[in-house]
Amino acid sequence: MDTVDNLYSLRTLFYLGHYSLAIDESKTISRSLNQAQKVERDEFVLRSKIGLGHYSSVISSVSPSSPPSHIAISLLASYLSSPSPELLSQANQLAADNQSSTTISLIAGMLHLNAGDVKSALRMVHQGLTLEHLSLSVQIYLRMDRLDLAEKSLNLMLQADEDSTLSQLSSAWVSIKAGGSRSEEGVYALTTLGEQYGPSVMLLNALSGARITLGELDKAEGNLADAALLAEELGRDNVSEGDRADTLVNLANVRARKGKAGEVMERLKMEHVNHPIVQGLTTVEGAIDRVKGGFS
């Protein structure tokens, strides 16, 4: 007899970027869970708060007596709030002390990936066989431009559960990275998920990225307009700064291909000064100004 997965809807909402809905969902399933499931439920609540950018809420709700997996998630929130090598060291030690915890190794991998250390991130998850470990491996390999290895991790996901939301999302990412006609598969997968569960800012941003690779600039811009409108409707407490920034980054990409990105880039630099792309642009522009100054 198959057992009911009481956390299925919660996980799905989280994976698709419906973070506020995931938090609401967690409140409706409290009575039907055993202790281990309650810990996992609370993990997804904490991760959903991180997805919304509510780092201080996560940090303040976790104490030294909390489950180790919750402490790991708190370290991730702390790092995203204020990056520090010490937090990476703490995550490494926590993973070493709790080697049976798939959540801790996953979160440690995310920490290293956010720090730009793809090798350490991969070391944390490459032997994991959970769908989340494999999905993070896919993301890491794509970051490394190793489409071949991303395909291998994706195939393991599909063999384990080809119908899972996470497998469908990972398949879309790989298809988009592959480009060409395969990007159409990514568009179809993301569109289907949006129709089934409702659009999120994250999904609309991803869909616009797929359409950019296909050269469908007007459709991509339409997706981004929908993302901006949805973000406005949800309000700042329900959409992270990162998702809002990604919308502007993709819009700047579209406009640049149309030869008119200036206004969007200025808005991006004003509203999201800490975004990696903005910081990179600031560094480059500073270097150019210094070179110009040398010839004045």
C-alpha beads as a LAMMPS data file, in Angstrom:
LAMMPS data file: protein, C-alpha beads

296 atoms
295 bonds

1 atom types
1 bond types

-500.0 500.0 xlo xhi
-500.0 500.0 ylo yhi
-500.0 500.0 zlo zhi

Masses

1 110.0

Atoms # bond

1 1 1 0.000 0.000 0.000
2 1 1 1.435 3.388 -1.052
3 1 1 1.958 5.904 1.707
4 1 1 0.655 9.434 1.342
5 1 1 3.304 12.134 0.971
6 1 1 1.898 14.795 3.273
7 1 1 4.574 17.291 2.261
8 1 1 4.167 16.975 -1.518
9 1 1 2.225 20.217 -2.005
10 1 1 4.550 22.133 0.317
11 1 1 7.638 20.974 -1.570
12 1 1 6.081 21.710 -4.941
13 1 1 5.102 25.252 -3.999
14 1 1 8.604 25.877 -2.676
15 1 1 10.350 24.499 -5.758
16 1 1 8.221 26.699 -8.036
17 1 1 8.950 29.883 -6.117
18 1 1 5.519 30.188 -4.484
19 1 1 7.136 30.867 -1.126
20 1 1 4.274 32.631 0.633
21 1 1 1.853 29.932 -0.504
22 1 1 4.278 27.288 0.771
23 1 1 4.304 28.917 4.205
24 1 1 0.497 29.020 4.190
25 1 1 0.387 25.366 3.113
26 1 1 2.599 24.375 6.043
27 1 1 -0.044 25.618 8.462
28 1 1 -2.721 23.303 7.057
29 1 1 -0.837 20.009 7.438
30 1 1 0.440 20.213 11.014
31 1 1 -1.853 17.586 12.491
32 1 1 -1.076 14.802 10.022
33 1 1 2.711 14.693 10.444
34 1 1 5.056 12.580 12.531
35 1 1 8.034 14.199 14.251
36 1 1 10.473 13.692 11.357
37 1 1 7.961 15.183 8.925
38 1 1 7.434 18.170 11.218
39 1 1 11.171 18.855 11.170
40 1 1 11.168 18.636 7.371
41 1 1 8.076 20.835 7.145
42 1 1 9.815 23.478 9.228
43 1 1 12.898 23.195 7.016
44 1 1 10.801 24.190 4.010
45 1 1 9.181 27.014 5.949
46 1 1 12.622 28.396 6.829
47 1 1 13.835 27.959 3.248
48 1 1 10.688 29.672 1.948
49 1 1 11.434 32.634 4.198
50 1 1 14.924 32.735 2.706
51 1 1 13.330 32.659 -0.742
52 1 1 11.370 35.764 0.274
53 1 1 14.534 37.422 1.557
54 1 1 13.364 37.326 5.189
55 1 1 16.808 36.437 6.494
56 1 1 16.458 38.028 9.926
57 1 1 13.257 36.083 10.586
58 1 1 15.058 32.811 9.913
59 1 1 18.083 33.737 12.022
60 1 1 15.987 34.831 14.994
61 1 1 13.776 31.726 14.935
62 1 1 16.690 29.242 15.157
63 1 1 18.587 28.580 18.388
64 1 1 21.495 26.280 19.371
65 1 1 18.908 23.750 20.569
66 1 1 17.144 23.645 17.192
67 1 1 17.544 20.604 14.914
68 1 1 20.942 20.655 13.142
69 1 1 19.254 21.010 9.751
70 1 1 17.547 24.186 10.949
71 1 1 20.877 25.534 12.174
72 1 1 22.337 24.878 8.709
73 1 1 19.498 26.831 7.099
74 1 1 20.103 29.663 9.553
75 1 1 23.764 29.727 8.451
76 1 1 22.593 30.098 4.850
77 1 1 20.346 32.995 5.848
78 1 1 23.218 34.602 7.740
79 1 1 25.545 34.221 4.748
80 1 1 23.023 35.712 2.318
81 1 1 22.492 38.583 4.749
82 1 1 26.188 39.189 5.420
83 1 1 28.725 36.889 3.703
84 1 1 31.558 35.603 5.884
85 1 1 34.139 32.826 5.467
86 1 1 33.453 31.847 9.083
87 1 1 29.898 30.854 8.141
88 1 1 31.271 28.532 5.459
89 1 1 33.563 26.936 8.024
90 1 1 30.645 26.440 10.401
91 1 1 28.586 24.817 7.651
92 1 1 31.468 22.486 6.780
93 1 1 31.817 21.428 10.407
94 1 1 28.077 20.924 10.765
95 1 1 28.053 18.721 7.659
96 1 1 31.022 16.712 8.986
97 1 1 29.253 16.200 12.312
98 1 1 25.954 15.167 10.692
99 1 1 26.966 13.115 7.668
100 1 1 23.641 11.279 7.534
101 1 1 21.682 14.523 7.109
102 1 1 20.853 15.109 3.463
103 1 1 19.492 18.562 4.272
104 1 1 22.717 19.760 5.889
105 1 1 24.924 18.636 3.005
106 1 1 22.455 20.246 0.585
107 1 1 22.454 23.565 2.432
108 1 1 26.253 23.471 2.761
109 1 1 26.430 23.001 -1.002
110 1 1 24.160 26.004 -1.505
111 1 1 26.343 28.083 0.788
112 1 1 29.479 27.283 -1.203
113 1 1 27.662 27.906 -4.482
114 1 1 26.579 31.339 -3.264
115 1 1 30.212 31.954 -2.310
116 1 1 31.242 31.117 -5.881
117 1 1 33.141 27.985 -4.847
118 1 1 31.638 25.478 -7.252
119 1 1 34.134 22.713 -6.426
120 1 1 33.282 22.754 -2.712
121 1 1 29.582 22.993 -3.532
122 1 1 29.829 19.955 -5.759
123 1 1 31.808 18.042 -3.158
124 1 1 28.903 18.449 -0.742
125 1 1 26.264 16.985 -3.057
126 1 1 27.825 14.928 -5.849
127 1 1 27.387 11.630 -4.014
128 1 1 23.853 12.411 -2.880
129 1 1 21.004 10.524 -4.496
130 1 1 18.067 12.639 -3.338
131 1 1 16.327 14.648 -6.029
132 1 1 17.431 17.879 -4.382
133 1 1 21.081 16.798 -4.339
134 1 1 20.879 15.827 -7.988
135 1 1 19.077 19.046 -8.869
136 1 1 21.765 21.136 -7.196
137 1 1 24.394 19.083 -9.038
138 1 1 22.623 19.980 -12.290
139 1 1 22.778 23.682 -11.384
140 1 1 26.448 23.460 -10.448
141 1 1 27.414 21.676 -13.659
142 1 1 25.489 24.249 -15.685
143 1 1 27.351 26.995 -13.818
144 1 1 30.582 25.222 -14.828
145 1 1 29.423 24.981 -18.469
146 1 1 29.544 21.189 -18.221
147 1 1 26.309 20.379 -20.002
148 1 1 27.395 16.764 -20.398
149 1 1 27.653 16.227 -16.643
150 1 1 24.431 18.141 -16.017
151 1 1 22.730 15.726 -18.422
152 1 1 24.035 12.753 -16.430
153 1 1 22.666 14.124 -13.147
154 1 1 19.378 14.936 -14.854
155 1 1 19.115 11.388 -16.196
156 1 1 19.490 10.059 -12.653
157 1 1 16.664 12.344 -11.582
158 1 1 14.445 11.163 -14.417
159 1 1 15.174 7.540 -13.577
160 1 1 14.228 8.155 -9.947
161 1 1 11.064 10.168 -10.635
162 1 1 10.546 11.686 -14.046
163 1 1 7.183 13.177 -13.049
164 1 1 8.450 15.134 -10.035
165 1 1 8.301 18.914 -10.172
166 1 1 12.007 19.139 -9.427
167 1 1 12.856 16.793 -12.311
168 1 1 10.723 18.854 -14.683
169 1 1 12.371 22.077 -13.545
170 1 1 15.869 20.634 -13.876
171 1 1 15.015 19.313 -17.312
172 1 1 13.904 22.810 -18.320
173 1 1 17.173 24.349 -17.067
174 1 1 19.228 21.835 -19.037
175 1 1 17.132 22.378 -22.164
176 1 1 17.537 26.143 -21.910
177 1 1 21.301 25.810 -21.460
178 1 1 21.511 23.479 -24.451
179 1 1 19.869 26.169 -26.540
180 1 1 18.553 25.849 -30.068
181 1 1 15.387 23.854 -30.527
182 1 1 15.808 22.302 -27.086
183 1 1 14.965 25.655 -25.528
184 1 1 11.468 25.079 -26.883
185 1 1 11.255 22.047 -24.588
186 1 1 12.222 24.287 -21.669
187 1 1 9.526 26.804 -22.625
188 1 1 6.934 24.039 -22.787
189 1 1 7.943 22.582 -19.405
190 1 1 7.914 25.942 -17.631
191 1 1 4.652 26.988 -19.274
192 1 1 3.014 23.717 -18.229
193 1 1 4.162 24.123 -14.620
194 1 1 2.877 27.700 -14.585
195 1 1 -0.508 26.606 -15.919
196 1 1 -0.739 23.748 -13.427
197 1 1 0.349 25.583 -10.282
198 1 1 0.044 29.234 -11.233
199 1 1 2.836 31.570 -12.336
200 1 1 5.462 32.793 -9.894
201 1 1 7.979 35.569 -10.436
202 1 1 10.711 32.909 -10.491
203 1 1 8.909 30.863 -13.164
204 1 1 8.200 33.907 -15.325
205 1 1 11.847 34.977 -15.107
206 1 1 12.966 31.479 -16.124
207 1 1 10.465 31.431 -18.983
208 1 1 11.741 34.763 -20.250
209 1 1 15.292 33.398 -20.194
210 1 1 14.254 30.441 -22.323
211 1 1 12.559 32.711 -24.831
212 1 1 15.591 34.987 -24.993
213 1 1 17.700 32.004 -26.098
214 1 1 15.112 31.322 -28.803
215 1 1 15.240 34.938 -29.980
216 1 1 11.589 35.452 -29.013
217 1 1 12.304 38.861 -27.538
218 1 1 8.761 40.239 -27.571
219 1 1 7.401 37.157 -25.804
220 1 1 10.274 37.300 -23.302
221 1 1 9.505 40.948 -22.617
222 1 1 5.853 40.001 -22.126
223 1 1 6.836 37.398 -19.524
224 1 1 8.922 40.018 -17.721
225 1 1 6.052 42.502 -17.763
226 1 1 3.887 39.794 -16.182
227 1 1 6.611 39.124 -13.598
228 1 1 6.833 42.817 -12.690
229 1 1 3.054 43.085 -12.421
230 1 1 2.848 39.957 -10.262
231 1 1 5.607 41.270 -7.990
232 1 1 3.705 44.513 -7.592
233 1 1 0.480 42.662 -6.761
234 1 1 2.173 40.415 -4.204
235 1 1 4.027 43.265 -2.505
236 1 1 7.582 43.522 -1.233
237 1 1 7.046 41.138 1.679
238 1 1 6.097 38.329 -0.710
239 1 1 8.709 38.712 -3.463
240 1 1 12.430 38.760 -2.761
241 1 1 14.778 41.475 -3.947
242 1 1 16.641 38.753 -5.851
243 1 1 13.592 37.813 -7.919
244 1 1 12.862 41.479 -8.631
245 1 1 16.481 42.028 -9.654
246 1 1 16.406 38.984 -11.949
247 1 1 13.388 40.476 -13.716
248 1 1 15.343 43.660 -14.415
249 1 1 18.473 41.735 -15.433
250 1 1 16.494 39.740 -17.989
251 1 1 14.710 42.885 -19.180
252 1 1 18.059 44.601 -19.644
253 1 1 19.174 41.585 -21.686
254 1 1 16.097 41.853 -23.903
255 1 1 16.423 45.604 -24.328
256 1 1 20.145 45.322 -25.067
257 1 1 19.350 42.998 -27.941
258 1 1 16.927 45.629 -29.158
259 1 1 19.555 48.345 -28.753
260 1 1 17.875 50.227 -25.879
261 1 1 19.027 48.857 -22.510
262 1 1 20.259 52.121 -20.964
263 1 1 17.172 53.061 -18.941
264 1 1 16.733 49.553 -17.523
265 1 1 20.415 49.295 -16.575
266 1 1 20.235 52.597 -14.708
267 1 1 17.175 51.392 -12.810
268 1 1 18.900 48.103 -12.010
269 1 1 21.944 49.937 -10.638
270 1 1 19.771 52.247 -8.544
271 1 1 17.422 49.631 -7.078
272 1 1 19.751 46.628 -6.641
273 1 1 23.210 47.937 -5.819
274 1 1 24.305 44.629 -4.255
275 1 1 23.370 42.416 -7.197
276 1 1 26.439 40.581 -8.596
277 1 1 25.857 41.935 -12.097
278 1 1 25.574 45.492 -10.799
279 1 1 28.732 45.093 -8.727
280 1 1 30.533 43.649 -11.734
281 1 1 29.416 46.560 -13.910
282 1 1 30.516 49.029 -11.260
283 1 1 33.961 47.416 -11.163
284 1 1 34.297 47.498 -14.952
285 1 1 33.051 51.077 -15.225
286 1 1 35.479 52.131 -12.482
287 1 1 38.360 50.503 -14.351
288 1 1 37.377 52.258 -17.582
289 1 1 37.181 55.609 -15.794
290 1 1 40.665 55.066 -14.343
291 1 1 42.051 54.273 -17.783
292 1 1 40.394 57.374 -19.207
293 1 1 41.831 59.415 -16.363
294 1 1 45.312 58.266 -17.305
295 1 1 44.955 59.895 -20.718
296 1 1 43.377 63.144 -19.583

Bonds

1 1 1 2
2 1 2 3
3 1 3 4
4 1 4 5
5 1 5 6
6 1 6 7
7 1 7 8
8 1 8 9
9 1 9 10
10 1 10 11
11 1 11 12
12 1 12 13
13 1 13 14
14 1 14 15
15 1 15 16
16 1 16 17
17 1 17 18
18 1 18 19
19 1 19 20
20 1 20 21
21 1 21 22
22 1 22 23
23 1 23 24
24 1 24 25
25 1 25 26
26 1 26 27
27 1 27 28
28 1 28 29
29 1 29 30
30 1 30 31
31 1 31 32
32 1 32 33
33 1 33 34
34 1 34 35
35 1 35 36
36 1 36 37
37 1 37 38
38 1 38 39
39 1 39 40
40 1 40 41
41 1 41 42
42 1 42 43
43 1 43 44
44 1 44 45
45 1 45 46
46 1 46 47
47 1 47 48
48 1 48 49
49 1 49 50
50 1 50 51
51 1 51 52
52 1 52 53
53 1 53 54
54 1 54 55
55 1 55 56
56 1 56 57
57 1 57 58
58 1 58 59
59 1 59 60
60 1 60 61
61 1 61 62
62 1 62 63
63 1 63 64
64 1 64 65
65 1 65 66
66 1 66 67
67 1 67 68
68 1 68 69
69 1 69 70
70 1 70 71
71 1 71 72
72 1 72 73
73 1 73 74
74 1 74 75
75 1 75 76
76 1 76 77
77 1 77 78
78 1 78 79
79 1 79 80
80 1 80 81
81 1 81 82
82 1 82 83
83 1 83 84
84 1 84 85
85 1 85 86
86 1 86 87
87 1 87 88
88 1 88 89
89 1 89 90
90 1 90 91
91 1 91 92
92 1 92 93
93 1 93 94
94 1 94 95
95 1 95 96
96 1 96 97
97 1 97 98
98 1 98 99
99 1 99 100
100 1 100 101
101 1 101 102
102 1 102 103
103 1 103 104
104 1 104 105
105 1 105 106
106 1 106 107
107 1 107 108
108 1 108 109
109 1 109 110
110 1 110 111
111 1 111 112
112 1 112 113
113 1 113 114
114 1 114 115
115 1 115 116
116 1 116 117
117 1 117 118
118 1 118 119
119 1 119 120
120 1 120 121
121 1 121 122
122 1 122 123
123 1 123 124
124 1 124 125
125 1 125 126
126 1 126 127
127 1 127 128
128 1 128 129
129 1 129 130
130 1 130 131
131 1 131 132
132 1 132 133
133 1 133 134
134 1 134 135
135 1 135 136
136 1 136 137
137 1 137 138
138 1 138 139
139 1 139 140
140 1 140 141
141 1 141 142
142 1 142 143
143 1 143 144
144 1 144 145
145 1 145 146
146 1 146 147
147 1 147 148
148 1 148 149
149 1 149 150
150 1 150 151
151 1 151 152
152 1 152 153
153 1 153 154
154 1 154 155
155 1 155 156
156 1 156 157
157 1 157 158
158 1 158 159
159 1 159 160
160 1 160 161
161 1 161 162
162 1 162 163
163 1 163 164
164 1 164 165
165 1 165 166
166 1 166 167
167 1 167 168
168 1 168 169
169 1 169 170
170 1 170 171
171 1 171 172
172 1 172 173
173 1 173 174
174 1 174 175
175 1 175 176
176 1 176 177
177 1 177 178
178 1 178 179
179 1 179 180
180 1 180 181
181 1 181 182
182 1 182 183
183 1 183 184
184 1 184 185
185 1 185 186
186 1 186 187
187 1 187 188
188 1 188 189
189 1 189 190
190 1 190 191
191 1 191 192
192 1 192 193
193 1 193 194
194 1 194 195
195 1 195 196
196 1 196 197
197 1 197 198
198 1 198 199
199 1 199 200
200 1 200 201
201 1 201 202
202 1 202 203
203 1 203 204
204 1 204 205
205 1 205 206
206 1 206 207
207 1 207 208
208 1 208 209
209 1 209 210
210 1 210 211
211 1 211 212
212 1 212 213
213 1 213 214
214 1 214 215
215 1 215 216
216 1 216 217
217 1 217 218
218 1 218 219
219 1 219 220
220 1 220 221
221 1 221 222
222 1 222 223
223 1 223 224
224 1 224 225
225 1 225 226
226 1 226 227
227 1 227 228
228 1 228 229
229 1 229 230
230 1 230 231
231 1 231 232
232 1 232 233
233 1 233 234
234 1 234 235
235 1 235 236
236 1 236 237
237 1 237 238
238 1 238 239
239 1 239 240
240 1 240 241
241 1 241 242
242 1 242 243
243 1 243 244
244 1 244 245
245 1 245 246
246 1 246 247
247 1 247 248
248 1 248 249
249 1 249 250
250 1 250 251
251 1 251 252
252 1 252 253
253 1 253 254
254 1 254 255
255 1 255 256
256 1 256 257
257 1 257 258
258 1 258 259
259 1 259 260
260 1 260 261
261 1 261 262
262 1 262 263
263 1 263 264
264 1 264 265
265 1 265 266
266 1 266 267
267 1 267 268
268 1 268 269
269 1 269 270
270 1 270 271
271 1 271 272
272 1 272 273
273 1 273 274
274 1 274 275
275 1 275 276
276 1 276 277
277 1 277 278
278 1 278 279
279 1 279 280
280 1 280 281
281 1 281 282
282 1 282 283
283 1 283 284
284 1 284 285
285 1 285 286
286 1 286 287
287 1 287 288
288 1 288 289
289 1 289 290
290 1 290 291
291 1 291 292
292 1 292 293
293 1 293 294
294 1 294 295
295 1 295 296
